[in-house]
Amino acid sequence: MVGAWPGRGCWPRPAVAVVVATGVLAGVAATRGGQQQIAVPANSVAAINPDGSVTTPLTVGARPVAAVAAAGSLWVANLDDRSVTRIDLSSQRIQQSIPIGGTPTALAATPGDVWVSDSTGQISQINPEYNRPVPTRQLAAGSWLLRGTPWPMLAASGSIWIVNPDGYVAQFDPHSGRQTGSVDVGNDPSAIATGAGSLWVANSADGTVTRIDPTTLVATTIPVGHGPDAVAVSAAGVWVANAGDDALVRIDLDTGAVAATVSVGDDPAAVLATATALWVANAGDDTVMRLDPRSGAVTKTIHLGGSPTALVSAAGQVWVTVAPAPPPPPVTPGTAYFTMQDDFPSLDPALAQTPLAWSSRMRPAPTW
């Protein structure tokens, strides 16, 4: 996800010893207050084991923002250098950096191909045998203000589903490239997921999630909170990361309403549901949280060395993309005004804090 960065807190980072060998980067972990800190630098991806230990950070391109697993590899979209990095999952080594041409914002995978959407709505297809992008279709946002925004995408139910920032989801045949349907969603759609026989689209500006039947394209709107930016589905329900609330909410699959809310970190940007855990990437405070898959209770917090942007499950591990931490917001100049009930004792800073200057405040109140 690409978006405006919130204000950030600061905490001291430990010293790091780094060893680089054939594209593999190893970091040294430290602990602080019972929470794990990991030296995962920006512009990298890291593999997280089910117990929360981080094993394999790898350097990728500039500002990774999306990832998908396909053809025995992890594919990572790098926003700033307009590339996709391919990582072999068995050796956990970089295979190739693939220039895209445009600015990649999202990835999807079908059995034989990897699909890339860029910030202009250009959809490209990468055959893993050749590692070369082939443009297949150019989509267009109706408003020029929406150009340069992410175009989330997903492969599910035999189709490619592409979220248009104009507020609808387009359905495409992956073989012919022909559009076969579309369905309106909310304003500023930011993420799409599949599960429980439906598609789920997070609408950031509306504070809603749209549930779509992939066969009939019938859509239902569900209010969820402020700034939903990511969505995932598990056996317990649909989990939505609300960046505006710093919370994870669960939608009950039977009632179609929010049934639980869990506080997470600052600006949750991604959520992943596996069979054994929920994982939340908090872009605003450089953390990844592991949660109980049914209750949503936080069981582990991992501090990284940059801003986590995406999560994907592959080869028994959870992979997280780590982008550079955003700069703190600028300080706005202004004027401060101070008031007090008593007369100010002195404008001379040399006298203002002396017992003599403040003695008038120590006199007892008069009685009448």
SESEMI-135019 format. One record per residue (C-alpha): residue in three letters; chain; x, y, z. Coordinates in nm, 4 decimals, padded with zeros to 6 digits. Each point is the difference from the previous one (the first is absolute). Layout:
N
REC;ALA;A;X;Y;Z
...
***
This chain:
368
REC;MET;A;00.0000;00.0000;00.0000
REC;VAL;A;00.1164;00.3465;-00.0776
REC;GLY;A;-00.1431;00.2910;00.1922
REC;ALA;A;00.0600;00.2938;00.2244
REC;TRP;A;00.2271;-00.0760;00.2928
REC;PRO;A;-00.1232;00.0711;00.3519
REC;GLY;A;00.1991;00.1487;00.2838
REC;ARG;A;00.2527;-00.2398;00.1484
REC;GLY;A;00.1423;-00.0757;00.3392
REC;CYS;A;00.3689;-00.0682;00.0563
REC;TRP;A;00.1852;-00.2709;00.1921
REC;PRO;A;00.3736;-00.0752;00.0157
REC;ARG;A;00.1215;-00.2637;-00.2417
REC;PRO;A;00.2677;-00.2525;00.0989
REC;ALA;A;00.3395;-00.0255;-00.1612
REC;VAL;A;-00.0033;-00.2427;-00.2913
REC;ALA;A;00.2602;-00.2325;-00.1427
REC;VAL;A;-00.0651;-00.0823;-00.3649
REC;VAL;A;00.1537;-00.2667;-00.2228
REC;VAL;A;-00.0679;-00.0007;-00.3744
REC;ALA;A;00.0649;-00.3073;-00.2159
REC;THR;A;-00.1420;-00.0618;-00.3481
REC;GLY;A;-00.2985;00.2240;00.0571
REC;VAL;A;-00.0883;-00.1439;00.3430
REC;LEU;A;-00.0132;00.2463;00.2874
REC;ALA;A;00.0202;-00.1224;00.3592
REC;GLY;A;-00.0990;00.2219;00.2918
REC;VAL;A;00.0549;-00.0212;00.3745
REC;ALA;A;-00.3062;00.0033;00.2230
REC;ALA;A;-00.0307;00.1770;00.3328
REC;THR;A;-00.2733;00.0272;00.2588
REC;ARG;A;-00.1534;00.2974;00.1746
REC;GLY;A;-00.2599;-00.0331;00.2701
REC;GLY;A;-00.0838;-00.3592;-00.0957
REC;GLN;A;-00.0770;00.0957;-00.3611
REC;GLN;A;00.2189;-00.1106;-00.2858
REC;GLN;A;00.2007;00.2529;-00.2004
REC;ILE;A;00.1394;-00.1181;-00.3322
REC;ALA;A;00.2594;00.1723;-00.2163
REC;VAL;A;-00.2057;-00.0152;-00.3190
REC;PRO;A;00.1117;00.2977;-00.2092
REC;ALA;A;-00.2166;00.1996;-00.2343
REC;ASN;A;-00.0278;-00.1166;-00.3610
REC;SER;A;-00.0020;-00.3641;00.0982
REC;VAL;A;-00.2263;-00.2968;00.0657
REC;ALA;A;00.0168;-00.2276;00.3020
REC;ALA;A;-00.1290;-00.3500;00.0707
REC;ILE;A;-00.1762;-00.0500;00.3331
REC;ASN;A;-00.0359;-00.3486;00.1492
REC;PRO;A;-00.3246;-00.1082;00.1723
REC;ASP;A;00.1610;00.0664;00.3409
REC;GLY;A;00.0715;00.3602;-00.0993
REC;SER;A;00.3743;-00.0322;-00.0563
REC;VAL;A;00.1358;00.1799;-00.3054
REC;THR;A;00.2444;-00.2060;-00.2008
REC;THR;A;00.0793;00.1334;-00.3441
REC;PRO;A;00.0056;00.3695;-00.0875
REC;LEU;A;00.0790;00.0608;-00.3678
REC;THR;A;00.0746;00.3269;-00.1763
REC;VAL;A;-00.2407;00.0764;-00.2854
REC;GLY;A;-00.0805;00.3183;-00.1949
REC;ALA;A;-00.0852;00.3479;00.1202
REC;ARG;A;-00.3212;00.0238;00.2078
REC;PRO;A;-00.1597;-00.3457;-00.0305
REC;VAL;A;-00.3792;00.0271;00.0269
REC;ALA;A;-00.1517;-00.3340;-00.1059
REC;ALA;A;00.0869;-00.3687;-00.0202
REC;VAL;A;-00.1469;-00.3263;-00.1300
REC;ALA;A;00.1132;-00.3635;-00.0017
REC;ALA;A;-00.0025;-00.1935;-00.3302
REC;ALA;A;00.2077;-00.2563;-00.1924
REC;GLY;A;00.2184;-00.0815;00.3010
REC;SER;A;00.0971;00.3633;00.0387
REC;LEU;A;-00.0881;00.3138;00.1912
REC;TRP;A;-00.0643;00.2986;-00.2263
REC;VAL;A;00.0405;00.3492;00.1488
REC;ALA;A;-00.1178;00.3254;-00.1596
REC;ASN;A;00.2416;00.2897;00.0585
REC;LEU;A;-00.1621;00.3389;-00.0385
REC;ASP;A;00.2921;00.2418;-00.0327
REC;ASP;A;00.2233;-00.1903;-00.2430
REC;ARG;A;-00.2901;-00.1369;-00.2065
REC;SER;A;00.0967;-00.3632;00.0275
REC;VAL;A;-00.1145;-00.3414;00.1217
REC;THR;A;00.2494;-00.2103;00.1951
REC;ARG;A;-00.0226;-00.3793;-00.0322
REC;ILE;A;00.1195;-00.2066;00.3001
REC;ASP;A;00.0435;-00.3776;-00.0098
REC;LEU;A;-00.1855;-00.1372;00.3034
REC;SER;A;00.2032;-00.3214;00.0314
REC;SER;A;00.3415;00.1683;00.0118
REC;GLN;A;-00.1342;00.3353;00.1274
REC;ARG;A;00.2220;00.1885;-00.2430
REC;ILE;A;-00.0650;00.2754;-00.2495
REC;GLN;A;-00.0529;-00.1401;-00.3505
REC;GLN;A;-00.0601;00.3104;-00.2066
REC;SER;A;-00.1075;00.3622;-00.0003
REC;ILE;A;-00.2538;00.0582;-00.2780
REC;PRO;A;-00.0529;00.3552;-00.1350
REC;ILE;A;-00.3681;00.0808;-00.0401
REC;GLY;A;00.0048;00.3371;-00.1736
REC;GLY;A;-00.2837;00.1451;00.2037
REC;THR;A;-00.0286;00.0314;00.3764
REC;PRO;A;-00.1252;-00.3363;00.1340
REC;THR;A;-00.2611;00.0219;00.2745
REC;ALA;A;-00.1520;-00.3509;00.0262
REC;LEU;A;00.0563;-00.3631;-00.0976
REC;ALA;A;-00.2163;-00.3072;-00.0610
REC;ALA;A;00.0795;-00.3581;-00.0999
REC;THR;A;-00.1740;-00.2593;-00.2166
REC;PRO;A;00.1374;-00.3549;-00.0466
REC;GLY;A;00.2199;00.1018;-00.2933
REC;ASP;A;00.0602;00.3727;00.0345
REC;VAL;A;00.0623;00.2958;00.2283
REC;TRP;A;-00.2037;00.3138;-00.0611
REC;VAL;A;00.1102;00.3559;00.0759
REC;SER;A;-00.2044;00.3202;00.0146
REC;ASP;A;00.1756;00.3338;-00.0158
REC;SER;A;-00.1052;00.3437;00.1175
REC;THR;A;-00.1483;00.0917;-00.3403
REC;GLY;A;-00.2241;-00.3069;-00.0259
REC;GLN;A;00.2334;-00.1919;-00.2318
REC;ILE;A;-00.0357;-00.3757;00.0575
REC;SER;A;00.3015;-00.2147;-00.0899
REC;GLN;A;00.0485;-00.3755;-00.0045
REC;ILE;A;00.3270;-00.1701;00.0988
REC;ASN;A;00.0673;-00.3555;-00.1115
REC;PRO;A;00.2264;-00.1568;00.2666
REC;GLU;A;00.1887;-00.1849;-00.2726
REC;TYR;A;00.1217;00.3213;-00.1630
REC;ASN;A;-00.0140;00.2594;00.2842
REC;ARG;A;-00.1147;00.2682;-00.2417
REC;PRO;A;-00.3111;00.2178;00.0371
REC;VAL;A;-00.2419;00.0119;-00.2915
REC;PRO;A;-00.2624;00.2804;00.0076
REC;THR;A;-00.3448;-00.1517;-00.0451
REC;ARG;A;-00.2489;00.2768;00.0698
REC;GLN;A;-00.0128;00.3697;00.0800
REC;LEU;A;-00.2729;00.1033;00.2421
REC;ALA;A;-00.0813;00.3611;00.0733
REC;ALA;A;-00.1332;00.1857;00.3007
REC;GLY;A;-00.2712;00.2488;-00.0900
REC;SER;A;00.1501;00.2828;00.2065
REC;TRP;A;00.3556;00.1244;-00.0510
REC;LEU;A;00.0192;00.0448;00.3773
REC;LEU;A;-00.0094;-00.3789;00.0367
REC;ARG;A;00.2885;-00.0693;-00.2334
REC;GLY;A;00.3119;-00.1078;00.1870
REC;THR;A;-00.1978;-00.1871;00.2668
REC;PRO;A;00.0169;-00.3750;00.0710
REC;TRP;A;-00.2074;-00.2468;-00.2016
REC;PRO;A;-00.0420;-00.3014;00.2334
REC;MET;A;-00.0539;-00.3307;-00.1779
REC;LEU;A;-00.0787;-00.3641;00.0745
REC;ALA;A;-00.0275;-00.3333;-00.1794
REC;ALA;A;-00.3047;-00.1958;00.1191
REC;SER;A;-00.2922;-00.2035;-00.1340
REC;GLY;A;00.1668;-00.0402;-00.3390
REC;SER;A;00.0312;00.3752;-00.0609
REC;ILE;A;00.2297;00.2948;00.0590
REC;TRP;A;-00.1692;00.2680;00.2114
REC;ILE;A;00.1403;00.3512;-00.0265
REC;VAL;A;-00.1061;00.2795;00.2332
REC;ASN;A;-00.0407;00.3277;-00.1874
REC;PRO;A;00.0550;00.3120;00.2153
REC;ASP;A;-00.3159;00.1462;-00.1559
REC;GLY;A;-00.1951;-00.2318;00.2319
REC;TYR;A;-00.0687;-00.3245;-00.1794
REC;VAL;A;00.1514;-00.3459;-00.0462
REC;ALA;A;00.0553;-00.1314;-00.3548
REC;GLN;A;-00.0025;-00.3734;-00.0759
REC;PHE;A;00.2314;-00.1347;-00.2733
REC;ASP;A;00.0550;-00.3342;-00.1670
REC;PRO;A;00.3701;-00.0833;00.0568
REC;HIS;A;00.0208;-00.1939;-00.3269
REC;SER;A;-00.1577;00.2439;-00.2438
REC;GLY;A;00.0558;00.3229;00.1934
REC;ARG;A;-00.3615;00.0911;-00.0664
REC;GLN;A;-00.2039;00.1807;00.2637
REC;THR;A;-00.2931;-00.2174;00.1046
REC;GLY;A;-00.1667;00.2084;00.2681
REC;SER;A;00.0197;00.2867;00.2472
REC;VAL;A;-00.1565;00.0949;00.3305
REC;ASP;A;-00.0177;00.3315;00.1851
REC;VAL;A;00.1616;00.0236;00.3430
REC;GLY;A;00.0699;00.2945;00.2317
REC;ASN;A;00.2201;00.3079;-00.0153
REC;ASP;A;00.3785;-00.0360;00.0022
REC;PRO;A;00.0111;-00.3834;-00.0131
REC;SER;A;00.3342;-00.1025;00.1484
REC;ALA;A;00.0151;-00.3818;00.0210
REC;ILE;A;-00.1675;-00.3202;-00.1182
REC;ALA;A;-00.0051;-00.3537;00.1441
REC;THR;A;-00.1811;-00.3272;-00.0599
REC;GLY;A;-00.1503;-00.2528;00.2395
REC;ALA;A;-00.3255;-00.1546;00.1243
REC;GLY;A;-00.1314;-00.0097;-00.3573
REC;SER;A;00.0224;00.3775;-00.0478
REC;LEU;A;00.2267;00.2856;-00.0981
REC;TRP;A;00.0591;00.2708;00.2605
REC;VAL;A;00.1005;00.3561;-00.0889
REC;ALA;A;00.1117;00.2565;00.2584
REC;ASN;A;-00.1232;00.3526;-00.0799
REC;SER;A;00.2269;00.2375;00.1871
REC;ALA;A;-00.1890;00.3270;-00.0437
REC;ASP;A;-00.3403;-00.1515;00.0794
REC;GLY;A;00.1010;-00.2004;00.3059
REC;THR;A;-00.1652;-00.3046;-00.1571
REC;VAL;A;00.0679;-00.3443;-00.1435
REC;THR;A;-00.1836;-00.1203;-00.3102
REC;ARG;A;-00.0835;-00.3726;-00.0159
REC;ILE;A;-00.0299;-00.1287;-00.3586
REC;ASP;A;-00.1422;-00.3296;-00.1211
REC;PRO;A;00.2476;-00.0980;-00.2777
REC;THR;A;-00.2711;-00.1862;-00.1950
REC;THR;A;-00.2890;00.2462;00.0068
REC;LEU;A;00.2047;00.3171;00.0738
REC;VAL;A;-00.2590;00.0965;00.2608
REC;ALA;A;00.1624;00.2359;00.2516
REC;THR;A;-00.0736;00.0772;00.3651
REC;THR;A;00.1453;00.2924;00.1950
REC;ILE;A;00.1142;-00.0437;00.3622
REC;PRO;A;00.1047;00.2954;00.2243
REC;VAL;A;00.3244;-00.0841;00.1816
REC;GLY;A;00.1672;00.3151;00.1374
REC;HIS;A;00.2434;00.2680;-00.1108
REC;GLY;A;00.2459;-00.0451;-00.2849
REC;PRO;A;-00.0140;-00.3744;-00.0764
REC;ASP;A;00.3211;-00.0722;-00.1922
REC;ALA;A;00.0357;-00.3787;00.0005
REC;VAL;A;-00.2188;-00.3100;00.0257
REC;ALA;A;00.0498;-00.3748;00.0493
REC;VAL;A;-00.2298;-00.2980;00.0550
REC;SER;A;00.0330;-00.2863;00.2492
REC;ALA;A;-00.2295;-00.2652;00.1452
REC;ALA;A;-00.0921;00.2454;00.2776
REC;GLY;A;-00.1179;00.2718;-00.2372
REC;VAL;A;00.1222;00.2908;-00.2091
REC;TRP;A;00.2738;00.2115;00.1562
REC;VAL;A;00.0311;00.3647;-00.0995
REC;ALA;A;00.2898;00.2289;00.0901
REC;ASN;A;-00.1327;00.3501;00.0707
REC;ALA;A;00.2896;00.2433;-00.0368
REC;GLY;A;-00.2086;00.2893;00.1336
REC;ASP;A;-00.0809;-00.1857;00.3223
REC;ASP;A;00.3277;-00.1935;00.0481
REC;ALA;A;-00.2235;-00.3039;00.0357
REC;LEU;A;-00.0815;-00.3390;-00.1475
REC;VAL;A;-00.3708;-00.0835;-00.0245
REC;ARG;A;-00.1640;-00.3363;-00.0655
REC;ILE;A;-00.3073;-00.0344;-00.2195
REC;ASP;A;-00.2230;-00.2936;00.0915
REC;LEU;A;-00.0623;-00.2089;-00.3121
REC;ASP;A;-00.3581;-00.0838;00.1033
REC;THR;A;-00.1242;00.3432;00.1037
REC;GLY;A;00.2153;00.2080;-00.2348
REC;ALA;A;00.0708;00.2488;00.2791
REC;VAL;A;00.3013;00.0930;00.2128
REC;ALA;A;00.0148;-00.2388;00.2954
REC;ALA;A;00.3315;00.0915;00.1665
REC;THR;A;00.2646;00.2723;00.0077
REC;VAL;A;00.3666;-00.0407;00.0995
REC;SER;A;00.2507;00.2827;00.0508
REC;VAL;A;00.3193;-00.0454;-00.2025
REC;GLY;A;00.2915;00.2268;-00.0911
REC;ASP;A;00.0244;00.3344;-00.1752
REC;ASP;A;-00.1439;00.0120;-00.3543
REC;PRO;A;-00.0625;-00.3704;-00.0732
REC;ALA;A;00.0719;-00.0419;-00.3721
REC;ALA;A;-00.0272;-00.3758;-00.0597
REC;VAL;A;-00.1658;-00.3041;00.1568
REC;LEU;A;00.0547;-00.3696;-00.0710
REC;ALA;A;-00.1968;-00.3007;00.1229
REC;THR;A;00.1729;-00.3395;00.0208
REC;ALA;A;-00.1228;-00.3251;00.1522
REC;THR;A;00.1778;00.0691;00.3288
REC;ALA;A;00.0126;00.3801;00.0398
REC;LEU;A;-00.0985;00.3447;-00.1150
REC;TRP;A;00.2777;00.2387;-00.0972
REC;VAL;A;-00.0285;00.3795;-00.0147
REC;ALA;A;00.2607;00.2374;-00.1475
REC;ASN;A;-00.0055;00.3417;00.1685
REC;ALA;A;00.1581;00.2489;-00.2395
REC;GLY;A;-00.0028;00.2871;00.2490
REC;ASP;A;00.2106;-00.1578;00.2758
REC;ASP;A;00.2178;-00.2507;-00.1921
REC;THR;A;-00.1550;-00.3098;00.1569
REC;VAL;A;-00.1580;-00.3302;-00.0970
REC;MET;A;-00.2427;-00.1584;00.2463
REC;ARG;A;-00.1015;-00.3653;00.0298
REC;LEU;A;-00.3529;-00.0527;00.1313
REC;ASP;A;-00.2110;-00.2942;00.1106
REC;PRO;A;-00.1986;-00.1089;-00.3094
REC;ARG;A;-00.3325;-00.0200;00.1856
REC;SER;A;00.0060;00.2613;00.2746
REC;GLY;A;00.2307;00.2495;-00.1668
REC;ALA;A;00.2057;00.0406;00.3168
REC;VAL;A;00.3551;00.1208;-00.0683
REC;THR;A;00.2525;-00.2741;00.0853
REC;LYS;A;00.3229;00.1496;-00.1367
REC;THR;A;00.1329;00.3331;-00.1254
REC;ILE;A;00.3028;00.0167;-00.2288
REC;HIS;A;00.1814;00.3319;-00.0426
REC;LEU;A;00.1642;00.0422;-00.3407
REC;GLY;A;00.2453;00.2493;-00.1471
REC;GLY;A;-00.2465;00.1586;-00.2420
REC;SER;A;-00.3646;00.0332;-00.0898
REC;PRO;A;-00.1778;-00.3324;-00.0802
REC;THR;A;-00.2263;00.0309;-00.3028
REC;ALA;A;-00.1199;-00.3473;-00.1045
REC;LEU;A;-00.0317;-00.3571;00.1318
REC;VAL;A;-00.0136;-00.3303;-00.1897
REC;SER;A;00.0088;-00.3655;00.1062
REC;ALA;A;00.2442;-00.2227;-00.1910
REC;ALA;A;00.1909;-00.3234;00.0692
REC;GLY;A;-00.1177;-00.0193;00.3614
REC;GLN;A;00.1160;00.3524;00.0852
REC;VAL;A;-00.1488;00.3477;00.0045
REC;TRP;A;00.1891;00.2478;-00.2155
REC;VAL;A;-00.0155;00.3725;00.0696
REC;THR;A;00.1124;00.2797;-00.2309
REC;VAL;A;00.1809;00.2850;00.1762
REC;ALA;A;00.0156;00.3500;-00.1494
REC;PRO;A;00.1860;00.3066;00.1278
REC;ALA;A;-00.1608;00.1555;00.3040
REC;PRO;A;-00.1828;00.3207;-00.0934
REC;PRO;A;00.1432;00.3303;00.1215
REC;PRO;A;-00.1635;00.1626;00.3017
REC;PRO;A;-00.2578;00.2672;-00.0801
REC;PRO;A;00.1395;00.3533;-00.0258
REC;VAL;A;-00.0295;00.2290;00.2995
REC;THR;A;-00.2467;00.2780;-00.0733
REC;PRO;A;00.1076;00.3381;00.1389
REC;GLY;A;-00.2444;00.1730;00.2300
REC;THR;A;-00.0455;00.2012;00.3172
REC;ALA;A;-00.0439;-00.1445;00.3470
REC;TYR;A;-00.2080;00.1805;00.2606
REC;PHE;A;00.0318;-00.0632;00.3751
REC;THR;A;-00.2521;00.1022;00.2640
REC;MET;A;00.0061;-00.0212;00.3785
REC;GLN;A;-00.2367;00.0968;00.2771
REC;ASP;A;00.2527;00.1967;00.2062
REC;ASP;A;00.2044;00.3020;-00.1007
REC;PHE;A;00.3194;-00.1057;-00.1743
REC;PRO;A;00.2750;00.0742;00.2553
REC;SER;A;00.2682;00.1327;-00.2336
REC;LEU;A;00.0885;00.0257;-00.3658
REC;ASP;A;00.3686;-00.0180;00.0879
REC;PRO;A;00.1047;-00.3636;-00.0470
REC;ALA;A;00.2644;00.0453;00.2675
REC;LEU;A;-00.2669;00.0816;00.2562
REC;ALA;A;-00.3011;-00.1950;-00.1200
REC;GLN;A;00.0893;-00.3223;00.1811
REC;THR;A;00.1363;00.1446;00.3260
REC;PRO;A;-00.1854;-00.0473;00.3305
REC;LEU;A;-00.0225;00.3787;00.0331
REC;ALA;A;-00.1717;00.0424;-00.3324
REC;TRP;A;-00.2577;-00.2675;00.0828
REC;SER;A;-00.0512;00.0968;00.3645
REC;SER;A;-00.3176;00.1884;-00.0836
REC;ARG;A;-00.1556;-00.3263;-00.1134
REC;MET;A;00.0745;-00.1596;00.3349
REC;ARG;A;-00.1936;00.2582;00.2039
REC;PRO;A;-00.3176;-00.1388;00.1513
REC;ALA;A;-00.3246;00.1112;-00.1514
REC;PRO;A;-00.1575;00.2921;00.1881
REC;THR;A;-00.3002;-00.0604;00.2158
REC;TRP;A;-00.2828;00.2453;00.0152
***
